[in-house]
Amino acid sequence: MTQQFVIHLAREAIYYTMLIASPMLGLALIVGLMIGIFQAVTSINEMTLTFIPKIVVVFAALVLFAPWMMQILLTFTIGLISNISLVSH
């Protein structure tokens, strides 16, 4: 196992982690901005107003994007398992 292999593996792991998390984080960001604008316009400072919609949107995104996320994870895992022989050298 060379240093380049470890760096490449770590880079791929970080890339796939960001790729899988981006739909949920992006939708939570959009909902958070919309609620923040709504709170600024109406002067409502209720803390639970920001958390509940974000939780619902993140859960809905998880359900909606689950097949795509599983396909990405499966592709990464198959590639990782197929390269096990490179690790022992």
Buried (B, 14 or more C-beta within 10 A) or exposed (E): EEEEEEEEBEEEEEEBEEBBEEBBEEBBEEBBEEBEEEBEEEEEEEEEBBEEBBEEBBEEBEEEBEEEBEEBBEEBEEEEEEEEEEEEE
